């Protein structure tokens, strides 16, 4: 009988069970690796090519279920077989849901192990092929995508303000889509045919922001060799969107306050007043009230800007929209990079829906963009970045006060593993006789 090519990783804190599994599998001509803890198993997974994981569930510190979840996402092509002495219906369901292929109850025969291993290999994960679909237009609102309650609250406010020129203030974390909200207000309303000008106040140097917003006349400063309109003149009859308004200087804030009060602007270097008819939408991810307390933002301007406030939810607050947003980005980057529609496997989508997205929609878009580049026809878990996948937190044993007997047990197991369970060699290292070691193992 020729040796199988497959490498099997065995994980159990009971060295007797490890020996039994190894002995049975070696007679079946499989090559095996052994680990007495989840941490040791993770090291082997990183260093060796493993074709099957066989793990116990009940282990001290971190249990086998965590290992199954970890392997399901970081090594999705490795099938998983769980061996346990504590069988239950709920336990079996949870194990299968976490990605295990087979569930074997102790005690078991060599033949039962053999059949379970063969079945696990036959059940190796296969790439799921599903017909990609176009983004669902019925779930969009202007440039906004979603059907969650959080996004519905935003669209309800947009419906109220889109047909008037009330000043609107949009709050939200970076990457939540504040500019998309502003664009939806403009392009869904009756002023959609008028200009929409978006200005990132944080991207323009402070000494240039005034002249960029309000324009300047020839000779106003070095380099001003002609008269030039500003963004407010360009947005006349339409909408100007001032993003990151908290970065504007106090001087610029004073001039902006006059625009809001008097509906007129004065170019830098000129005394001529020019009327403007502009709807102002401002946005920031800063706390303006905190800036007011520090004297860096005008309180009167704050109240002028916040006639209507819209609070854009984080992606964590609207996780039900992740599938729809993913469809949108799959279509966008699939066509752009590969001239075809790209789909996503259900388990990969489940990882996206579980993650908390500190970078919000912008982070999701970046992840999909990269995954489309890296995949063939479908995004799988293997195409997703490591930080999205399941991670295991290990307890800090160094800070834990344990009974002497428990510390002795852990060290004996460590020495046995290091000596490949050679009891004579282990007894020599521990400086006890073999009989004493056997008694301690029992």
Secondary structure as GFF3:
##gff-version 3
##sequence-region A 1 442
A	DSSP	beta_strand	7	11	.	.	.	ID=ss1
A	DSSP	alpha_helix	15	27	.	.	.	ID=ss2
A	DSSP	beta_strand	31	35	.	.	.	ID=ss3
A	DSSP	alpha_helix	38	47	.	.	.	ID=ss4
A	DSSP	beta_strand	52	56	.	.	.	ID=ss5
A	DSSP	alpha_helix	64	74	.	.	.	ID=ss6
A	DSSP	beta_strand	79	84	.	.	.	ID=ss7
A	DSSP	alpha_helix	89	98	.	.	.	ID=ss8
A	DSSP	beta_strand	102	105	.	.	.	ID=ss9
A	DSSP	alpha_helix	110	122	.	.	.	ID=ss10
A	DSSP	three_ten_helix	137	139	.	.	.	ID=ss11
A	DSSP	beta_strand	140	141	.	.	.	ID=ss12
A	DSSP	beta_strand	144	145	.	.	.	ID=ss13
A	DSSP	alpha_helix	149	161	.	.	.	ID=ss14
A	DSSP	beta_strand	168	171	.	.	.	ID=ss15
A	DSSP	alpha_helix	178	187	.	.	.	ID=ss16
A	DSSP	beta_strand	196	200	.	.	.	ID=ss17
A	DSSP	alpha_helix	206	214	.	.	.	ID=ss18
A	DSSP	alpha_helix	231	234	.	.	.	ID=ss19
A	DSSP	beta_strand	239	243	.	.	.	ID=ss20
A	DSSP	three_ten_helix	245	247	.	.	.	ID=ss21
A	DSSP	alpha_helix	250	262	.	.	.	ID=ss22
A	DSSP	beta_strand	264	266	.	.	.	ID=ss23
A	DSSP	beta_strand	273	275	.	.	.	ID=ss24
A	DSSP	beta_strand	279	284	.	.	.	ID=ss25
A	DSSP	alpha_helix	288	293	.	.	.	ID=ss26
A	DSSP	alpha_helix	299	305	.	.	.	ID=ss27
A	DSSP	beta_strand	308	311	.	.	.	ID=ss28
A	DSSP	three_ten_helix	315	321	.	.	.	ID=ss29
A	DSSP	alpha_helix	322	338	.	.	.	ID=ss30
A	DSSP	beta_strand	343	344	.	.	.	ID=ss31
A	DSSP	alpha_helix	346	354	.	.	.	ID=ss32
A	DSSP	alpha_helix	360	374	.	.	.	ID=ss33
A	DSSP	beta_strand	378	379	.	.	.	ID=ss34
A	DSSP	three_ten_helix	381	383	.	.	.	ID=ss35
A	DSSP	three_ten_helix	386	388	.	.	.	ID=ss36
A	DSSP	three_ten_helix	397	399	.	.	.	ID=ss37
A	DSSP	alpha_helix	404	418	.	.	.	ID=ss38
A	DSSP	alpha_helix	423	430	.	.	.	ID=ss39
A	DSSP	alpha_helix	434	441	.	.	.	ID=ss40
###
